[in-house]
């Protein structure tokens, strides 16, 4: 047994700290001499004190530490998970605040980096176990232990399949480094880290992902754990991951009706939802307008990070062609109440990586 002074010296702590911890019941002495009042600690208590100091560095309060030490190992794992969630939420909030500062001061603050620079400066660590294609199986509760796929809750996953490319190369809105799948959210100017863990059940390899994207984007309180199953270990290229690819090697066919300037008026999920008297999409639209010129040349004006940029495209009668993305987007022109409209498929990452057309842009003619 060590006297309080000896124990304090071994642990690098003060006697006052040990007395205070004893008084509040966080770290109690093994024995207190009734005559002298000296506190005595066993050698085994050194590890416990070191754990307390580690928990303090992880922003555990003394009340939380007291609760933690009284729990079983299983319950301690749950508390660790909850603390990790709180830390990540704090990181996400700070990233959001950084994005707001970027908007207010033009990103002139030292150390404040836009999304692209954050990506470039993130170090990469290889994890050969994750290379290949993974398929979504379902969700489970954070405290739930995986038994089999039948016990999972199946929902509409943002990423039905995940491809881990060599070198951590990005696919659509995500990339990776050992232990984390990073999801990019340009609207918020942040990158959301989602921790993953690999395990094997009955010779099948699974991945458990702490999915933090919905907590950040939707403000959801309950953390999700997503389960994916490894499909193969192929070293894919980014182009191979795009299941939505169209033939864009299409000869130019003139369309005199489409020539001129068109301004965006709406975005609808299906063409029959368009109503010239009532707007369907209330939020700000990404595509602002389009211009069609002779010889199959057209361009879009798009919003990006508070600014505008021009995206050059091609067209042939009935199709707007995005050669870089390999999109062939069908359009048609119609007249309603004496006004010409153009409605066009909107293909984006949802189409490239999920095969889903997620809407139709509606344009109104400005000039011919």
ChimeraX attribute file (.defattr): number of C-alpha atoms within 10 A of each C-alpha:
attribute: neighborCount
match mode: 1-to-1
recipient: residues
	/A:1	14
	/A:2	15
	/A:3	15
	/A:4	20
	/A:5	16
	/A:6	14
	/A:7	22
	/A:8	19
	/A:9	11
	/A:10	12
	/A:11	14
	/A:12	10
	/A:13	14
	/A:14	13
	/A:15	16
	/A:16	12
	/A:17	12
	/A:18	20
	/A:19	16
	/A:20	13
	/A:21	16
	/A:22	14
	/A:23	12
	/A:24	12
	/A:25	13
	/A:26	20
	/A:27	21
	/A:28	18
	/A:29	20
	/A:30	12
	/A:31	14
	/A:32	15
	/A:33	9
	/A:34	8
	/A:35	6
	/A:36	7
	/A:37	9
	/A:38	13
	/A:39	22
	/A:40	19
	/A:41	19
	/A:42	13
	/A:43	12
	/A:44	9
	/A:45	17
	/A:46	15
	/A:47	11
	/A:48	13
	/A:49	17
	/A:50	13
	/A:51	14
	/A:52	21
	/A:53	15
	/A:54	12
	/A:55	17
	/A:56	14
	/A:57	10
	/A:58	13
	/A:59	13
	/A:60	17
	/A:61	13
	/A:62	17
	/A:63	11
	/A:64	14
	/A:65	18
	/A:66	17
	/A:67	13
	/A:68	21
	/A:69	16
	/A:70	11
	/A:71	12
	/A:72	10
	/A:73	11
	/A:74	9
	/A:75	14
	/A:76	15
	/A:77	14
	/A:78	16
	/A:79	17
	/A:80	15
	/A:81	16
	/A:82	15
	/A:83	15
	/A:84	15
	/A:85	19
	/A:86	13
	/A:87	14
	/A:88	18
	/A:89	18
	/A:90	13
	/A:91	17
	/A:92	22
	/A:93	14
	/A:94	13
	/A:95	20
	/A:96	18
	/A:97	15
	/A:98	20
	/A:99	22
	/A:100	15
	/A:101	15
	/A:102	18
	/A:103	12
	/A:104	10
	/A:105	9
	/A:106	9
	/A:107	16
	/A:108	11
	/A:109	11
	/A:110	6
	/A:111	7
	/A:112	15
	/A:113	18
	/A:114	15
	/A:115	18
	/A:116	13
	/A:117	10
	/A:118	13
	/A:119	16
	/A:120	8
	/A:121	9
	/A:122	10
	/A:123	9
	/A:124	12
	/A:125	13
	/A:126	14
	/A:127	15
	/A:128	12
	/A:129	12
	/A:130	25
	/A:131	20
	/A:132	18
	/A:133	20
	/A:134	23
	/A:135	18
	/A:136	21
	/A:137	22
	/A:138	20
	/A:139	21
	/A:140	20
	/A:141	14
	/A:142	15
	/A:143	14
	/A:144	11
	/A:145	9
	/A:146	16
	/A:147	9
	/A:148	10
	/A:149	15
	/A:150	10
	/A:151	13
	/A:152	17
	/A:153	13
	/A:154	15
	/A:155	12
	/A:156	8
	/A:157	12
	/A:158	11
	/A:159	15
	/A:160	15
	/A:161	19
	/A:162	21
	/A:163	31
	/A:164	30
	/A:165	22
	/A:166	19
	/A:167	15
	/A:168	21
	/A:169	15
	/A:170	19
	/A:171	20
	/A:172	16
	/A:173	13
	/A:174	20
	/A:175	22
	/A:176	27
	/A:177	20
	/A:178	17
	/A:179	17
	/A:180	17
	/A:181	22
	/A:182	22
	/A:183	21
	/A:184	21
	/A:185	16
	/A:186	15
	/A:187	13
	/A:188	18
	/A:189	20
	/A:190	26
	/A:191	24
	/A:192	24
	/A:193	23
	/A:194	19
	/A:195	19
	/A:196	18
	/A:197	14
	/A:198	16
	/A:199	12
	/A:200	10
	/A:201	10
	/A:202	6
	/A:203	7
	/A:204	10
	/A:205	17
	/A:206	22
	/A:207	21
	/A:208	19
	/A:209	20
	/A:210	22
	/A:211	22
	/A:212	23
	/A:213	23
	/A:214	15
	/A:215	18
	/A:216	21
	/A:217	13
	/A:218	8
	/A:219	10
	/A:220	12
	/A:221	10
	/A:222	12
	/A:223	18
	/A:224	18
	/A:225	22
	/A:226	23
	/A:227	26
	/A:228	23
	/A:229	22
	/A:230	21
	/A:231	16
	/A:232	14
	/A:233	16
	/A:234	13
	/A:235	14
	/A:236	15
	/A:237	15
	/A:238	15
	/A:239	12
	/A:240	11
	/A:241	19
	/A:242	19
	/A:243	14
	/A:244	19
	/A:245	16
	/A:246	15
	/A:247	10
	/A:248	20
	/A:249	10
	/A:250	12
	/A:251	10
	/A:252	14
	/A:253	13
	/A:254	15
	/A:255	16
	/A:256	12
	/A:257	12
	/A:258	23
	/A:259	18
	/A:260	16
	/A:261	18
	/A:262	23
	/A:263	20
	/A:264	21
	/A:265	20
	/A:266	24
	/A:267	28
	/A:268	20
	/A:269	16
	/A:270	13
	/A:271	15
	/A:272	7
	/A:273	13
	/A:274	20
	/A:275	12
	/A:276	15
	/A:277	6
	/A:278	9
	/A:279	13
	/A:280	15
	/A:281	14
	/A:282	8
	/A:283	8
	/A:284	10
	/A:285	15
	/A:286	14
	/A:287	23
	/A:288	18
	/A:289	21
	/A:290	23
	/A:291	21
	/A:292	23
	/A:293	16
	/A:294	13
	/A:295	13
	/A:296	19
	/A:297	17
	/A:298	20
	/A:299	18
	/A:300	18
	/A:301	18
	/A:302	16
	/A:303	15
	/A:304	12
	/A:305	12
	/A:306	7
	/A:307	7
	/A:308	13
	/A:309	12
	/A:310	13
	/A:311	13
	/A:312	15
	/A:313	18
	/A:314	20
	/A:315	29
	/A:316	19
	/A:317	17
	/A:318	17
	/A:319	20
	/A:320	23
	/A:321	25
	/A:322	18
	/A:323	15
	/A:324	8
	/A:325	17
	/A:326	17
	/A:327	22
	/A:328	24
	/A:329	19
	/A:330	18
	/A:331	19
	/A:332	15
	/A:333	16
	/A:334	11
	/A:335	10
	/A:336	9
	/A:337	6
	/A:338	7
	/A:339	11
	/A:340	16
	/A:341	22
	/A:342	19
	/A:343	21
	/A:344	21
	/A:345	24
	/A:346	23
	/A:347	22
	/A:348	18
	/A:349	17
	/A:350	18
	/A:351	17
	/A:352	21
	/A:353	21
	/A:354	17
	/A:355	15
	/A:356	15
	/A:357	18
	/A:358	16
	/A:359	16
	/A:360	23
	/A:361	23
	/A:362	25
	/A:363	23
	/A:364	22
	/A:365	21
	/A:366	16
	/A:367	10
	/A:368	12
